Structures are given as C-alpha cells and as structure tokens.
Amino acid sequence: MKPNISLLPTLLLLAPAAWAKQVQRPNIIFIMCDDMGYGDLGCYGQPFIHTPNIDKLAQEGMRFTQAYAGSPVSAPSRACLMTGQHSGHTEVRGNKEYWTDSAPVKYGDNTDFSVVGQHPYSPDHIILPEVLRNNGYTTGLFGKWAGGYEGSVSTPDKRGIDEFYGYICQFQAHLYYPNFLNEYSRKRGDKAVHRVVLEENIKHPMTGKGYEKRTQYSADLIHQKAMQWLDQQQAGKPFVGFLNYTLPHAELVQPEDSLLEGYKKKFFVDKTWGGQPGSRYNATVHTHAQFAAMISRLDQYVGDVMRKLKEKGLEENTLVIFTSDNGPHEEGGADPTFFGRDGKLQGLKRQCLEGGIRVPFIARWKGQVPAGSTNDHQLAFYDIMPTFAELAGVKDVAKRYRNPRLKNDYFDGISFVPTLTGKGVQHKHPYLYWEFHETNQIGVRMGDWKLVVRKGVPALYNLETDLHEDHNVAAQHPEIVAKMVDIIKKEHTESNLFKVTLP
C-alpha cells in the first residue's frame, strides 16, 4: 500500500530563521472552501445566495478576477497549494484512494474502513506548513487534508501542522454526519493523527433511512475547533491557520435550522435527489435550498473568524485569504445551471476549461491591501507558497529549500506580495499550467490564449474575445498552438500513477 518514497532530508528540518525574532510578520488565515464556483458569491455576481461577510471581505480587501486553482479537483489542487508545484510536477495529481483494500471496521452497526486517505505528498519535497513552521509560525489546519492516508509518510503530524482536526480523507468528507473525524495536537502531546469517534452519530445508520437522526454535523464541529484554536493565538507570535472547510461540497445536507428554512421558502419550488450510496451521497430534498444554505453557512463561519480577529486585536496584522479548491460541482443533486454558477465561464469541476479552474480569490490585510480593489493579476495556487514564504521572511523559497538529493525539485510559483501591497515589482508567469488524468485533459494559459487538450487533441481559445471558450481557433493560429504544445512538453513530467495524453 505504501508508495516507494524516501524520507525528507535533514536539510528541511532547520531551526526557525533568526530574524523571526526581530521582525513582526503577518499572521495568515487561509480559508479554502470546497467546490465553490467563480460565480457563487454576491461579490462575484451571484444573485440568489446571501454572502454578506465574504462580500464585506472583498469590500475591505482585494478581489481577484483571474485567480486559478491548482487543478480541477480537490486532492491535486491542494497539492499544488502545499508544494508550490503545478500539476505537471506534483507527486499528487489525482484523487487516488487508499481505503478500498483496507479491512472493514465497525462503528455500531455501521461498516467503515480501517485505513482512509489519499496518495501522500512526497516527503522529499518540503510543503507550505513546514516552511512556515520552520520560520517561527504556529500552524493549524482544520477541515480536509487529502495529502496522505492514515499511517502514511504524509499526515498532518509529519508535515508541519501543530494542530489538526477534520477529515484526513476526502472520501470520508462526503458524509457530513460521519462516523469519525481525525485529530492531532502537538501541544497536547499527541504522537500521531488519531480518530475521534462521533458517538451520537454511530447510534444511527450512515446511509438511507435513519441517517437524518445523526446530530454531529462535521462542518460545525470543524469550525468550532478552528475558532478554539484561533482564540488561543496571541499577538507577537505569528500563526497560520488553514481553514479547509468542506462546504459546499456534496452531500447536500445540513442541520434543519432557520438558515435552511429561509432558503426553503425562497426556493419554494425545488428539486429532490435520490442518493448515491457508492459515493456516500445520501438522498436529499430541497437541493437548491440546501446548496444555497451551505454557502450562507460558510459565510457565517467567515464572519465568526473576522469578529474573533477583531476581538483579539489581531485583524490589522493578519492577512485573510478566501478561495475555493476548484470550480463548481454537480454532484449530490447540485444544480450549477440554476444558480448560473459558472460566472460566465464554461466548465465544471474535473475540467480544464475556465469554469473548472478559475476560482473566487479575495485577500484582506488592513492597511496593506487596498480596500475595495479589484485585480486581474494571473495567479495559481502554486504561487501561494512563495507568497507566504516571503511574508515569513524567506525571499527565495526555492533557493533555501530545494532538495539537493533530487535531480529536479520543482518550485513553480511566483510571489504576488507586490500585487497585494503595491510595493515592489510584480513578476508574472509567461504561462500557467494544469493537467488532470481522470478526464485526460491539459490546460495552458499564455496571456489571453488558452489551450485545452482533451485526450491529446488541442483546442485554442482567445479569452479576451471568447471568455466562455466556445470558439476553437486552433486552425487559424497553428503557430500559437505549436508554441503552447512545446510548453506542455517542457512542463509535463511523467507519472506512473496519473497519466495524460500529450498532444
């Protein structure tokens, strides 16, 4: 079951930078939701869903219009974020699972898996929490990990996280009322990530009739833990919190409270969905109301975070970023067409079209990021590592942390600190790159040109005049296609696990 990956070199386990004691660096709160499309927020044009707290975040900060996820699905997108590598270089390029062959385990009358999680990040390459912890930051991650299965070489306790609570496995996260969550606390003296059994939930079935009797809602539990951790943070000790909320990913269920009831009245004529047990998506009614309420619930969480920062006097020295891990989904009864959720973009989750990878991205840092600003800087998730590293005092993360034992240890990102602060020269990517094996697609953006390769066949779009990617102009511009195909051949490295067809 374990991949053949060597151990992290001692080089990466350096003591925190000496200058960390001399300079006050910003705290960082990185809020990443799950499967939210570019047009799912009021500040991005969503007319049906109420998101006042996130809209306020945009009003008080910078709203990006050309920000991209690392991949059109969860695990590889998060891998790009964590590694600073694009999906032609990362170890994790898909949602490879490790639970299918594990022995069954019982929780009450419910059968679950004894080992859960996805393919691990390579320990030969440093990841973002390790960089920040190495430079004096307290680190917390709450929500979805998806960077290694239980007991693997890449679990939160082994990869620079001080405090973790949530789902180590994204498949487990399909249940919002699960049998267990995972937890780790360095401060408490935990030796490894362990399971926390949700005793009230396991009294009832995990699928079908009776599931509605479960009471321990994971999204609320995860948010509560995140808020407890945030309440423990103090000025003068920099911290980074990765709040990887699972909302609004399917399944479409949540507590029957006033928030949901309000949307049921708004969408009086609604839809039902019959369930998909193999994917752990339970049946649901009022799918439009459920989806909208999940986003508004997430918005309430964001409001809680901002109030806590203000209460503790931390908001002026805290960079808050809000984004989504990929484009909108249509799983579990979700209806992207109804909400117009592609935000004038074509494509959904699992596609390298703009709708699958262009995401909402908002940055707020009082006194540093211009309030009420909109920015069209082209960035991707692999830019976040050098950006956060620069804020932590590491000007050249690749030079400092490149593994000399590897022939190629890729760092593909460019810091966008100059864009955030308006200070210094912002370097730009000559192109951005994506690949995804499950749908056999590759994407390249070069200026306004966008190349999408499906099963080896390239299509070219001019985003300046064809944002919806309706008109393939490859035949009219063979020289542009040839240049972008050369980029693919340069950027793609072979993976035995995640194969794509090159053009």
C-alpha positions in Angstrom: 0.0 0.0 0.0 2.8 2.5 0.8 4.4 4.2 -2.1 8.2 4.0 -2.6 9.2 7.4 -1.5 12.3 8.2 0.5 12.4 10.3 3.7 12.6 14.1 3.9 16.2 15.2 4.0 17.6 16.7 7.2 18.2 19.9 5.3 14.5 20.7 5.5 14.4 20.5 9.3 16.3 23.6 10.0 15.6 25.8 13.1 13.4 28.9 12.6 15.1 31.8 10.9 17.0 34.1 13.3 15.4 37.2 12.0 11.9 35.9 13.0 12.6 37.3 16.5 13.3 40.8 15.1 10.5 41.5 12.6 6.8 41.3 13.1 5.4 39.3 10.3 1.7 39.0 9.5 -0.5 36.2 10.7 -2.2 34.3 7.9 -5.7 32.9 7.8 -6.2 30.9 4.6 -9.9 30.0 4.1 -10.5 27.5 1.3 -13.9 26.1 0.7 -14.8 23.1 -1.4 -16.2 23.1 -5.0 -17.4 26.7 -5.0 -17.7 28.2 -8.5 -16.3 31.5 -9.6 -19.9 33.0 -9.6 -21.2 31.6 -6.3 -20.7 34.7 -4.2 -22.5 38.0 -4.2 -19.3 39.9 -4.8 -18.8 37.8 -8.0 -22.3 38.4 -9.2 -24.4 35.7 -7.6 -28.0 36.9 -7.3 -29.6 34.2 -5.2 -27.3 33.4 -2.3 -26.7 35.7 0.6 -23.0 36.1 1.5 -22.6 39.4 3.4 -19.5 38.5 5.3 -17.5 37.4 2.3 -18.8 40.3 0.3 -17.5 42.6 3.1 -14.1 40.8 3.0 -14.0 41.9 -0.7 -15.1 45.4 0.1 -12.3 45.7 2.7 -9.7 44.0 0.6 -8.7 42.9 -3.0 -10.9 40.8 -5.2 -9.0 38.8 -7.8 -10.7 38.1 -11.2 -8.1 35.8 -12.7 -7.0 33.6 -9.9 -6.8 29.8 -10.5 -6.9 26.7 -8.5 -4.1 24.2 -8.9 -6.3 21.5 -10.5 -10.0 21.0 -11.3 -10.4 18.5 -8.4 -9.6 18.5 -4.7 -6.5 16.5 -3.9 -4.2 17.7 -6.7 -5.4 21.3 -6.3 -4.4 21.2 -2.6 -1.2 19.5 -3.6 -0.3 22.5 -5.8 -1.0 24.8 -2.9 1.0 22.8 -0.4 4.0 22.1 -2.7 4.3 25.2 -4.8 4.3 23.0 -7.8 1.9 22.8 -10.8 0.1 19.6 -11.6 2.7 18.5 -14.2 5.3 18.3 -11.4 3.5 17.3 -8.2 3.5 13.8 -6.8 -0.2 14.1 -6.2 -2.1 14.7 -9.5 -5.4 13.0 -8.8 -7.8 11.6 -6.1 -6.0 8.2 -5.7 -7.6 6.4 -2.8 -6.1 4.0 -0.3 -9.2 2.9 1.6 -10.7 0.4 -0.9 -8.4 -2.5 0.1 -8.4 -1.9 3.8 -10.1 -4.2 6.3 -13.6 -3.3 7.4 -14.2 -1.8 10.9 -17.5 -1.4 12.8 -18.9 1.7 14.4 -22.1 0.5 16.0 -23.9 -1.3 13.1 -22.1 0.8 10.5 -19.3 -0.7 8.5 -16.4 1.7 7.6 -12.7 1.3 6.5 -9.7 0.7 8.8 -7.4 2.9 6.7 -8.6 6.0 4.8 -7.0 8.8 2.8 -5.4 9.7 -0.5 -2.0 9.4 -2.1 0.7 11.1 0.1 2.8 14.2 -0.7 6.4 13.3 -1.4 8.4 13.8 1.8 11.4 14.6 -0.4 9.8 18.0 -1.2 9.0 20.5 1.5 5.5 21.7 1.8 4.0 25.0 2.9 3.2 24.3 6.6 6.8 23.1 7.0 8.2 26.2 5.5 6.1 28.4 7.8 6.7 26.4 10.9 10.4 26.3 10.1 10.2 30.1 10.2 8.5 30.6 13.6 4.8 30.2 12.7 2.3 28.3 14.8 0.4 26.1 12.3 -3.2 24.8 12.4 -5.3 23.0 9.7 -9.0 22.4 10.1 -11.1 20.6 7.6 -9.9 18.5 4.7 -6.3 17.2 4.5 -6.3 14.9 1.4 -2.5 14.8 1.4 -1.9 11.2 2.6 -3.7 8.3 4.1 -3.6 7.3 7.7 -0.2 6.0 8.8 1.5 7.2 5.5 4.6 9.3 5.2 2.5 12.4 4.8 0.0 13.1 7.5 -0.5 16.4 9.3 1.6 15.5 12.3 4.5 14.7 10.0 4.2 17.7 7.7 4.5 20.7 9.9 1.0 21.0 11.3 0.8 21.8 15.1 -3.0 21.3 15.4 -5.3 19.4 13.1 -9.0 18.5 13.2 -11.1 17.3 10.4 -11.1 14.8 7.6 -7.8 13.2 6.7 -9.7 11.6 3.8 -11.8 13.5 1.2 -13.9 10.4 0.5 -14.9 10.3 4.2 -15.8 14.0 3.8 -18.7 13.0 1.5 -20.6 12.3 4.7 -21.4 15.5 6.7 -22.5 13.3 9.6 -19.6 10.8 9.6 -18.7 8.0 12.0 -15.4 9.7 12.9 -13.1 12.6 12.3 -9.3 12.8 12.6 -7.3 14.9 15.1 -3.8 15.8 16.1 -2.4 18.2 18.7 1.3 18.7 19.2 0.6 20.9 22.2 -1.4 18.1 23.9 1.5 15.7 23.2 -0.2 13.5 20.6 2.2 11.2 18.8 0.2 10.8 15.6 -3.1 11.6 14.0 -5.9 9.5 15.5 -9.6 9.1 15.1 -12.3 10.8 17.1 -15.4 8.6 17.1 -18.6 10.6 16.9 -20.6 8.6 19.4 -24.0 10.2 18.8 -23.7 9.7 15.1 -22.9 6.0 15.2 -26.1 5.2 17.0 -27.8 5.7 13.6 -27.3 4.4 10.1 -24.7 6.1 7.9 -26.9 5.7 4.8 -30.5 5.6 4.0 -33.4 5.8 6.4 -32.3 6.9 9.9 -29.3 8.9 8.7 -31.3 12.1 9.3 -31.2 11.3 13.1 -27.5 11.9 13.3 -26.8 15.1 15.1 -23.0 15.8 15.0 -22.5 17.9 11.9 -18.9 17.9 10.8 -18.8 21.3 9.3 -19.9 22.9 12.6 -17.5 20.7 14.6 -14.6 21.6 12.4 -15.4 25.3 12.6 -15.7 25.2 16.4 -12.3 23.6 16.7 -10.8 26.3 14.3 -12.3 29.0 16.4 -11.0 27.5 19.6 -7.5 27.4 18.1 -7.8 30.9 16.8 -8.9 32.1 20.3 -5.6 30.7 21.7 -3.4 32.7 19.3 -1.7 35.9 20.6 -0.1 39.0 19.2 3.6 38.7 18.8 3.7 35.0 17.9 2.9 34.6 14.2 0.4 31.9 13.2 -1.1 30.5 10.1 -4.5 28.8 10.0 -5.6 26.7 7.0 -9.4 26.6 7.3 -10.2 24.0 4.7 -14.0 23.9 5.1 -15.8 21.2 3.2 -18.8 23.4 2.3 -20.5 23.4 -0.2 -19.2 20.0 -1.5 -21.8 17.3 -1.7 -23.6 15.6 0.1 -26.2 18.4 0.3 -27.3 18.0 3.9 -27.1 20.2 7.0 -29.0 21.0 10.2 -32.7 21.8 9.8 -32.3 25.3 11.2 -33.6 28.8 10.4 -30.9 29.3 7.7 -32.0 26.3 5.7 -35.7 27.0 6.4 -35.3 30.5 5.0 -34.0 29.2 1.7 -36.7 26.6 1.5 -39.2 29.4 1.5 -37.2 31.3 -1.1 -36.9 28.3 -3.4 -40.5 27.0 -2.8 -40.5 25.0 -6.0 -37.4 22.9 -5.6 -35.8 19.5 -6.5 -35.1 16.2 -4.8 -32.3 13.8 -5.3 -32.3 10.1 -4.7 -28.9 9.5 -3.3 -25.8 7.6 -4.4 -24.6 5.2 -1.7 -21.4 4.2 -3.5 -20.2 7.8 -3.4 -21.6 8.2 0.2 -24.1 10.8 -1.0 -27.3 10.4 0.9 -30.7 11.3 -0.6 -31.8 14.9 -0.1 -34.8 17.2 -0.7 -34.8 20.9 -1.5 -31.5 20.7 -3.3 -31.4 24.4 -4.3 -32.2 25.4 -0.7 -29.6 23.0 0.7 -26.8 24.3 -1.6 -27.6 28.0 -1.0 -27.7 27.5 2.7 -24.4 25.7 2.7 -22.7 28.7 1.2 -24.5 31.1 3.6 -23.4 28.8 6.5 -19.9 29.1 5.2 -20.3 32.9 5.0 -21.3 32.9 8.7 -18.1 31.0 9.6 -16.1 33.7 7.8 -18.0 36.3 9.8 -17.0 34.5 13.0 -13.4 34.4 12.0 -13.3 38.1 11.3 -15.0 39.0 14.6 -12.6 36.9 16.5 -9.6 38.5 14.9 -11.0 41.9 15.8 -11.9 40.9 19.3 -8.3 39.7 19.9 -6.8 42.8 18.3 -5.2 40.7 15.5 -7.0 42.0 12.4 -4.5 44.7 11.5 -1.6 42.2 11.3 -3.5 39.3 9.7 -3.7 38.5 6.0 -7.0 36.8 5.4 -7.5 35.0 2.0 -10.7 33.3 0.9 -10.9 31.0 -2.1 -12.2 27.6 -3.4 -10.2 24.5 -4.3 -11.7 24.2 -7.8 -14.8 25.0 -9.9 -18.4 24.1 -9.2 -19.7 20.6 -8.9 -23.0 18.9 -9.9 -22.8 16.0 -7.5 -25.3 15.0 -4.9 -28.1 16.9 -6.6 -26.3 20.2 -7.1 -27.6 22.3 -10.0 -24.9 24.7 -11.4 -27.3 25.8 -14.3 -29.9 27.0 -11.9 -27.5 29.3 -10.0 -25.6 30.4 -13.0 -22.6 29.2 -11.1 -20.1 29.2 -13.9 -20.0 33.0 -13.6 -20.0 33.4 -17.4 -17.3 30.7 -17.6 -17.7 27.3 -19.3 -16.8 24.1 -17.5 -17.2 22.5 -14.1 -15.1 20.5 -11.7 -12.8 18.0 -13.4 -12.4 20.2 -16.5 -9.5 22.4 -17.5 -11.9 24.9 -19.0 -12.1 28.2 -17.2 -15.1 27.1 -15.1 -13.2 24.2 -13.7 -10.2 26.1 -12.5 -10.8 29.8 -12.2 -12.0 30.5 -8.7 -13.0 33.3 -6.4 -10.0 34.7 -4.6 -10.2 37.5 -2.0 -7.3 39.0 0.1 -7.8 41.3 3.1 -5.0 42.8 5.1 -5.9 46.0 6.8 -3.6 48.9 6.0 -1.6 46.8 3.5 -4.0 45.5 0.8 -6.0 48.4 -0.8 -9.6 48.2 0.3 -12.3 47.8 -2.3 -9.8 47.0 -5.0 -10.1 44.6 -8.0 -7.1 43.0 -9.6 -6.6 41.0 -12.8 -3.2 39.6 -11.9 -3.0 36.0 -13.1 -2.1 33.7 -10.3 -2.4 30.0 -9.5 -2.3 28.0 -6.2 1.3 27.2 -6.6 2.0 30.9 -6.2 0.8 30.8 -2.6 3.9 29.0 -1.2 6.4 31.7 -2.3 3.9 34.4 -1.3 3.5 33.2 2.2 7.2 32.3 2.4 8.1 35.9 1.5 5.7 37.2 4.2 7.5 34.9 6.6 10.9 36.3 5.7 12.0 33.8 3.0 12.7 35.8 -0.2 13.7 32.8 -2.3 11.9 29.7 -1.1 13.3 27.6 -3.9 16.9 28.5 -3.2 16.6 27.9 0.5 14.6 24.7 0.4 15.4 22.9 -2.8 16.4 19.3 -2.1 19.9 18.7 -3.5 19.3 15.0 -3.4 16.8 15.3 -6.3 17.7 15.8 -9.9 14.7 18.2 -10.2 13.0 19.6 -7.2 10.5 22.0 -8.8 9.2 25.3 -7.3 6.9 26.7 -9.9 5.3 29.7 -8.1 5.9 33.4 -8.1 5.2 35.5 -5.1 2.3 38.0 -5.5 3.2 40.1 -2.4 3.9 43.1 -4.7 0.3 42.9 -6.0 -1.1 42.6 -2.5 0.8 45.6 -1.1 1.5 47.7 -4.1 5.2 47.7 -3.2 8.0 46.4 -5.4 7.9 44.9 -8.9 5.4 42.1 -9.6 6.9 39.4 -11.7 4.4 37.5 -13.9 4.1 34.0 -15.3 4.7 33.6 -19.0 2.1 30.9 -18.8 0.1 28.8 -16.3 -0.2 25.0 -16.5 -2.7 22.3 -15.5 -3.2 18.6 -16.2 -5.8 16.1 -14.9 -5.6 12.4 -15.7 -9.2 11.4 -14.8 -10.7 13.3 -17.7 -7.4 13.2 -19.7 -7.1 17.0 -20.0 -4.3 19.5 -20.1 -4.7 23.3 -19.8 -2.2 26.1 -20.6 -2.9 29.8 -20.4 -0.4 32.1 -22.1 -1.6 35.8 -21.9 -5.1 35.7 -23.3 -4.5 32.5 -25.2 -5.9 29.3 -23.6 -5.1 25.8 -24.9 -7.2 22.9 -23.7 -6.1 19.4 -24.7 -8.6 16.6 -24.4 -7.3 13.1 -25.0 -4.4 14.5 -26.9 -6.4 16.8 -29.2 -5.7 20.6 -28.7 -8.3 23.3 -28.9 -7.3 27.0 -28.7 -9.4 29.9 -27.4 -8.8 33.6 -27.1 -10.1 34.6 -23.7 -10.1 38.3 -24.5 -12.9 37.8 -27.0 -14.2 34.4 -26.0 -14.2 34.0 -22.3 -16.7 31.2 -22.5 -14.4 29.2 -24.6 -17.0 28.5 -27.3 -14.8 29.0 -30.5 -11.9 26.8 -31.2 -9.4 28.9 -33.3 -6.6 26.3 -33.4 -6.8 26.0 -37.2 -6.4 29.8 -37.6 -3.4 30.0 -35.3 -1.2 27.0 -35.8 1.9 28.9 -34.6 0.3 29.7 -31.3 -0.8 26.0 -30.9 2.7 24.8 -31.6 4.2 27.2 -29.1 1.8 26.1 -26.4 2.3 22.4 -27.2 6.0 23.0 -26.7 5.2 24.4 -23.2 3.3 21.2 -22.4 6.2 19.0 -23.5 8.5 21.2 -21.3 6.4 21.3 -18.2 5.0 17.7 -18.1 6.9 15.1 -16.2 5.9 11.5 -16.4 3.8 9.9 -13.6 3.1 6.2 -13.5 0.0 6.9 -11.4 -1.5 9.9 -13.2 -1.1 9.6 -16.9 -2.4 12.1 -19.6 -2.2 12.0 -23.4 0.2 14.7 -24.7 -0.7 16.4 -28.0 
